[in-house]
Amino acid sequence: MTFFITAAVSLLVFGSVVLVHELGHFLAARAAGIRVEEFSVGLGPRLWGFTGKSGTRYSLRLLPLGGYNLFNNPDAEEIPDDAAQKKPLFPAAVQNLSFEDAPPQQRFFVTLAGAVMNFLLGAALMLALAISMPILGSNRVADFTANAASAAYLQAGDEILWVDGTRCRSSFSLLNSFDGTEKQHTLVISRGGQVMTLHGVTVAPQRDKTGALKSPIDFRVVRVAKTPRAVLNQARDFFGFYSTMILRSFGELATGKTGVDQLTGPVGTVAVVRQAISYGWQDVVSLMALLTINIGIFNLLPIPALDGCKLLFLAFECLTGRTVPLRAQAVINTAGLLALMGLMLFVTMQDVIRIF
């Protein structure tokens, strides 16, 4: 039974994250007046579908892993000349332009929209997590633990605004500004309505009898009422923390601080999904948010075959009025696609070795 639950939740998580990305491209294309030949839910053989009034085929396919948009179809009917001449950026209705015939700013908008939808899904999931939390903590000091090192610098009622350059709006961002080691920090606080900077503030972690970390700070924070503002601050801190963590991981990978052997692919992620299910639905939602933000950021990286590289080509065309030669684009994107496929194969093999 556990296997089927894990499989179903994994399909839901992966499928939703990728499908939302493709839905972003689709909605942007419709808004920009670009013709979509087919919008597919799933991959593989077509099981069912219909053709809408705009001429778009909507398909349901066998493998429920994401979907795709087909913008150009060599078998499609010729686009009328009068439709091809209408190129407003955001027309009121679809003007039946082909993707390649659309102005570069429209194609840029459509290409960017996939990642934007991933970010919107991530923000919605973070908001759902914040709403579900029974208690919300603030960035204001309530009291201190016994022999707290920070009590020599802070006072009850102090609102901690910044920790070593990191903005704190809730207990979540505050806790994640400390790494669980006893060292000195620079804090910007608000005390009695006056903002001040404290240098060399020592904050010690709390540990249990076994030495395990209980909390990275030696003080407690004030609970706050679950107001819309408090919930939004919590959701914003969630989103900011996940985004920063993902960007940092990509940076470490690019600089060689993290090896590709430490990457996790779909197989490894399924194992993480199984673990998240055992903890509860909040952990599944949190993992889904992490994945969708990850996909959004990853697709914006200037890597050949990804949306980020296509955006660079389109930005060049928007600024100069010249198109990057199609042959060069094809060579670059093909090389990038082969490299990504090779990396995916390597990561999958690593996942299998770790699990089995």
Helices and strands as residue ranges (DSSP letters): H 2-32, E 38-51, E 57-70, H 81-84, H 104-132, E 136-144, G 149-152, E 159-163, E 166-167, H 171-175, E 183-191, E 194-203, E 206-207, E 213-215, E 219-224, H 228-255, G 260-262, H 266-279, H 281-300, H 307-320, H 326-355
